[in-house]
Every structure is written in C-alpha cells, then in structure tokens.
Amino acid sequence: MQSTRTGDPHEPARQAQAEVDGALPLPCACRVHERRSSLHSIPANRSARHVRARLPGLSSVERECMRGYFAIGVHGIKRDVNVGTLWRSAYIFGAAFIFTIERRYEKQASDTVAAFRHVPLFHFLSMDEFLNHIPHDCQLICIENNENAISLKKFDHPERAIYLLGAEDKGIPDSITTKHKTIIIESARSFSLNLATAGTIVIYDRYIKRASPRGNA
C-alpha cells in the first residue's frame, strides 16, 4: 500500500544537513549541544565573540569555557588512585585532554566517571615524546614547589595551557621547570599537597579566573 503523504521529498536531507551544520565540536564541558539551532541565525562574517554573545541561555562561565582550552597530566605517576581522581576533576572542569608521561601504574579504579570515555587520554613513553607533541602556540605550565615559581594566587592562566604535575616521589625534572613557567600553591603549612589535590586546585583556579568579568589574556 502506497503512502498518501505529499510532503517535500527533500526535507529529510535538509534536516540532516542542518544537524551537521549546527554541530559544535568543542573541547569543553559546556552544554552547548542543546542550543545548536540558534547558530543558523548568526551571519557567517560574525566573529566567535559575537557567536558566544548570542547563544541563548549561556552563562558567562559557559561562554568563557568556549575560549581556548587546557589539558593536564602527570610525569612518572605511580599511584593509580591519584591519577583516577585527577582525571575525574579534569573531566568535570572541562579539560580538552589528559595524559601521562612514563607512567608507573598498571590500572586505576578511582576514576568513577570513566573520564577517558569523554576526554582523550594519551600515554607518552618519554618526556621528549611529550614535548614533541605539544600543540601549536600552547604553553606548558609546571605545577611544582620551586623557589622561582609564581604564586597561583597571582597567576594569569593563558588561553591555551598544558598543566604538568610531577610524580609523588620525584617531582618534575629540573630540566623542564627551568625552561617553562612554574606555579606554586601557597598554603598555611609546609607540607606538600596530594598530587590529585594540587592538580584540582589549579584547574579550579583557572575555571574561576577565566569565568570572571575580567577574564584572562
């Protein structure tokens, strides 16, 4: 039996194309996919800033998340519980990717949200391999207790950044901290912070500062 519908036969194809055109492949945890259709009313010659300003319902925090990206990882980590907790925090605060360098753990169970399913996870075999694959125009920021380090409280996070933590027992090699910006988390006691805790504090600080009215360069 033939259908009696007389609609436009090209309508399904147009709807499929509109779905593709409206997609926003962003390395961010912002929930923009619910607002794709609003982009079709924005002229093609408008800048990304105009697009962010006109997305309906986006908070200032979500709009700022759409600028740049960040990643976080660890060199020589040996405790699986630390890496899982850090991955969970990275996913929650919108990391573009996560990584390890010369990892010494075999498995982990503390990543209860299975961040690797939503955020790319890279394993680099050596520091040289990692350094050779840093994205273009992206700053490497070391998180380490160092006498030449910048206080996190005064630090302006760059638009594109990779944050690197050192192993629990060895830290980041001096050959790396002397060549790249290093930040330190000031505290009331002289004890070192847990690795995952330190990483979470830094990316939360980025989240708060970049979502503020002033923003960061």
N, C-alpha and C positions, 0 to 999 in steps of 0.2 A: 504494500500500500504506500503510495507516494505522499509525502508531506504537503500540506496546503499552505505552509509558511511562505510569505513573499518578501522577506526582508532582504537587505543588501547582502549579496553573497560575499563581498569583500570585507564585511565588518569584522569577522573573526581575525583576519590577517592584520587589520588596522589595530585592533585591540592588543594583539600580541606584540606588534611593533611599539605601541605606546608603552607597554610594560617594560620593554627593553630600554627605550629612550629615557624612562623615568628612573632607571636604576642609579644608585649612588654607591659605587664600590669604595667605601671609606674605611681606613684603618682606625676606627673609633667606636666606642661603645654607645654612641648616641643612637637613639631610636628614631632615625630619620626615615626608615623604610615605610612608615605609616603615612608619610607626607609626600610621597613621590609625585602624585598628580599635580601638586601645586607648582612644580618646576616648569610645566608646559606654558604657563602664563608669563614667564620671565624672558625678555628678549635675549637673543644669543650673544649680543655685544655687551651685556652687563658683566661686571667683574664678579669674582667669587664673593667679595664683601657684600655686594647688592643681593646676591642669591641668599647668603646667610641671613641678611636682614629681613627678607621677605618670606622665609619659611615659616608658615603659621604655627604657633604654639611652641616654638623652640625657645628654651630659656637661654639666658646669656651663657650659662655653663655649657650647654649643648652646642651653641654656636661657636664658642671658643675651642671646643673639642675638635671641630672640623678644621682648625688651622694646624698645619704641621703634624708631627707625630712623635712618639717616643718608643723606645724599646728598653728592656732591662735584662741583665743576665749576670752570670757568676763565673769566675775563673777558678777551676780546681775544687769545686764544691764536693764534699764527701758525705754529707748527711742528707738523706733523702727527705726527711721531714722538713728541712729548711727550704729546699727547692720547691716542694709542693705548696707550701704556704706562700712563698713569694710568687709563684705562678698564679695562684688564686687572687692575690692582691693586684697583680699586673692586669689580669683579665677584668677585674672589677673597675679599675681606673682607666681602662681604655688603651692598653699597650698595643702597638702595631705588631710587634713580635717579641718573643722571648728566646733566650739562648743560654748555652753552657759552653765553656772552653775547658778542655782537658778534664772532663767530669770524672769523678771517682766513685759515684754511686751507681747501683745497678737498677734499682726500682724505687718507686715512691708511691705512697698512698694518702698523703695529706692534701693533695690537690682534689678536694671534694667536688669541685665544679668541672673537673676534667678540662682545664683551660686549653690544653693542647688541641681540643676539638674545635675551638673557636679562634685561637690565636696561633699563628705559625710558631713552632718550636724548632730551633736549629741547634745542632751539636757540632761544635768546631773542635777538630783534633789538636790544634795548637794555637798559640797566641798569634803567630804570623798569619795563619789561615784566616783567623777572625779579622785582623787588621786589614787584610787584603780584600775583605768583603764588606767593609763599612760603606753604607750608601753615600752617594754623592752629596756634598755640602751638608753633612750631618756631623755634629760634634760628639766626641767621646768624652763623657764626664765620669771620672773615677769617684767612688764613694769610699773614703779611707781616712783613718786617723793619721794626719800628716801635718807637720809644723808649717808647711806652706799652703795648706788647704784653706779654701774660702768657707766661711761660716754659711751653713744652709740658710740661716735667717736672713742673710744679706744677698743671697744668690738669686740672680735673674735667670730663669730657665730659658734656654734657646728654643726657637720654634721646632727645630729638629734635633733630637738628642738621643744618644745611647748611653744608658747608665750602667756602669760596670762595678760589681762588688767582688771582693777577694774571698778566698777560701777562709774557713773558720780558723784554721791554724797557721796560714801563711800570708794572707792578705794579698794585695795586688803588687806585682813586682815593681821595684823602684824604676826600672827602665821604662815603665809605662806611665807612672804617676809624674815623673819629671818632664814628660813630653805633652801631657794633657791636663786640662783643668781638673782639679780635685776639690771635692767639697767634704766638709766635716759636720757631723750633727753634734752640736753642743748640748751638754747635759749637766745635771746637778752633781753627778758622781763621776769618778774617773774610770768606771768600768766600761767595757765595750758592750755595745748593743748586740743582740742576736742578729744574725745576718738577714733573715727574712724581715725582722722588725725594722732594721735600718733601711732596707730597700722600700718597704711600705711607707715609711715616713717621708722619704724623698719623693716618691711619685705622688703621694697625697699633697705634699707641699707644692709640687708642680701643678696639680689639679686645682688647688685653691688659688694660687697666684695667677695662673693663666685665665681663670674664670672671673677674676676681679675686674672692676671697671677700668683699671689702668692697663691690665694685660702685660705681656712681655714682648720684647722685640723678636 
